[in-house]
Amino acid sequence: MSAIAEPATEPVADDRLARRNAVVLAFAQALAGANVTVIIGTAGIIGVVLAPDRSFATVPVTTYVVGLWIGTLPVGAIAKHYGRLAAFETGVVCGMVAGLICATAVIFGSFALLCLGTAFGGLYAAAHQSYRFAAADTASEAFKPKAISWVMTGGVLAGVFGPQLIIVTKDVFPQYLFAASYLAQAVVAILAGLLLLLVRFPTLPKATDTDGGRPLAVIFRQPRLIAAVISGLASYAMMNLVMTSAPVAMIDCNHTVDDAALGLQWHVMAMYAPSFFTGTLIGRYGAGLMIALGLLLIAISAVIGLTGITVAHFWIALIVLGFGWNFSFIAATAMVTECHQPQERNKVQAVNDFLIFGSMAIGSFFSGQLLAKFGWAMVNEVVLAFVLTAGLLSLLLARAGRKRMA
């Protein structure tokens, strides 16, 4: 528990503490997001060189997602028993270790070490993915969507900083491509850990309160919560599938590493820039409508990807994909917070992220083989089919929920 913890009930009256925490967490998200950008933007390219078979080129990104997946439940458990700060700083240590191991992997040409390093990067991501929930801890019900959205704006800085970090450092050691990028990633993780010390977390509830709440089996029978999980799963899994494949696909299409890195930069900026107003839109039009709009934009990005393989096609598809992910994922997150009681938050949020990132791990594992065996077009066809199916299921669940309430 943090020495500067605040009672959870204090900030709800005027949201001053919630606003302060959201701003600090946004900057921490920017630094943590840069770490993710380094891994996603480089691991697939290095994987082509180090993998025993080209179809395994995206396995390092898959191990990153697996680390993210398996880290969600431990992060929730640490936060439950020791507080958010302990969970977040544990993630920072994993991020630092990730950079050091990945740099070592490049220097010694070890594919196994590269996968191990990216797995640690995934553990770090499991921690910083919950920054968005931490911002809602001290917020009133009305301010929660905005608090979540504010934290996600940190990705705008990550979208600029991360790819530029790759471009500036990739050739510092000419014989070891990206080794310096991974070392810089470790330094950035340390800076994020220092920044997190400025967050004023609420006090931990008493053990009797922590152990309360409904069983998960009861909580996850809510149609609205199921719809939120499916929407978050579809938006994140399909975004990851494309973002994992796109850098390798661009190299396959004879585009440069800088083109791929800049395409990733535009994509990450599009993922987070709408966060300045997404919370307001959710408050005005509702989470359900924003989820539908987000999934529609992801489908449109897949159509764009199917129409051509120029740099412009890749970049525009990645930008539209980023906007779609932002609307659907933030709205789904806000909907999750509406479906649990305060004492249930850690376990519900952890299970939500476990399901979402588990689907990402499965999709990421098959992304390399999907791209190698069937091509970029098939990647986009899978995305299109998946998000349309998820949108239909969410619509049916929303109607079922309204009928139950009637």
Secondary structure, 3 states (H helix, E strand, C coil): CCCCCECCCCHHHCCHHHHHHHHHHHHHHHHHHHHHHHHHHHHHHHHHHHCCCHHHCCHHHHHHHHHHHHHHHHHHHHHHHHCHHHHHHHHHHHHHHHHHHHHHHHHHCCHHHHHHHHHHHHHHHHHHCCHHHHHHHCCCCCCHHHHHHHHHCHHHHHHHHHHHHHHHHCCCCCCCCCHHHHHHHHHHHHHHHHHHCCCCCECCCCHHHHCCCCCHHHHCCCHHHHHHHHHHHHHHHHHHHHHHHHHHHHHHCCCCHHHHHHHHHHHHHHHHCCHHHHHHHHHHHCHHHHHHHHHHHHHHHHHHHHCCCCHHHHHHHHHHHHHHHHHHHHHHHHHHHCCCCHHHHHHHHHHHHHHHHHHHHHHHHHHHHHHHHHCHHHHHHHHHHHHHHHHHHHHHHHHHHHHHHC
